[in-house]
Amino acid sequence: MKTKLYAIFSVSVFLVTTLAITGTMLAEELTVRQPLQIEIGKTATCPVMNSKFSVMESTPVIDYKGTSYYFCCDSCIDDFKNNPDKYAK
């Protein structure tokens, strides 16, 4: 009986650890960066507000699944980070 409980506990700890690591990896994926020199001046559309604007040196950018997303404000970054697949098109 103790062996079965230990096995169940071990599997539970493994699953919780795996989920924690996976969550950390996703958070690391969504790192905000400054635009590259070549990106400055291009027209972008905020994936959250769907507003068009010109990329400036201060425009926040997140690279997600091979695409760069440009944001009009910090609150849009938070919305995107909370559910990136909703806004990634």
N, C-alpha and C positions, 0 to 999 in steps of 0.2 A: 504494500500500500504506500509506504514512504517512497519507494522507488518511482511509482507512477506519479505521485504528487511532485517529486523532484523533476521528473521529465516534463510534466506540464508546466511547471514554473520556469524551467530552462527555455522551453519553446516560447513562452510568453515574453520573457526577457529578450530573447532574440528578436521576436517580432517588433516589440516596442523600440528596441535599439535600431533596427532596420528602418522603421518608419521615421524615427528621429533623424537619422542620417540622410534619408531621402528628402525630407523636408528641408534640411540644411542645404543640400545640393541644389534644390530648386531656388531657394533664397539667394544662393550664390550666383545662379544663372541670371537673375534679374538685377544686375548691377547697373546703376546709373553712371553714364560717362558723359564727357563733353563731346561735342561734334568734332569730327576731323576737319581740317582746313578745307578739304575738297567738298565737304557737306554744307559748309557755311554759304548762305545765299540761295540755296535751293528751296523750292516750295515744298512744304510738307503738310500732312493732314494729321491732326491729333487723333489717335485711335479711340479716345474716350469721348471727346466733345465733337468730333468730326468737323473741326474748324481748320481752315487753311491758314497758313502763316509762313513767313520766310525764316529759315533756320539762321539763328544768330550764334555767336560764341557762347552765350549763356543758355542756349536751348538744351534741356536734358534729353538724353538718348538712352534707350535700353535696347540691347541686341537680344532677340529672343527667337530661337529656332531658325537662325540664319537670316533674319530680317531685322533691320534697324527701325525702331519706332521712336518718333519725335513727339515731345509733349509740350503743351502750351502752358502748363502750370504744375506745381507740386502735387495738388490734390488729384490730378489725373494720373500721376505716377503711382500714387497709393491705390487708386481704383484698379489700375492695370496689374499691379503686383498681387492684389487680392484675387484676381481672376483673369490671368493673361490670355487664356484660350478664348474667353468671351470677346476680347478686343482684337486679338490677332486674326488678321484676315488674309 
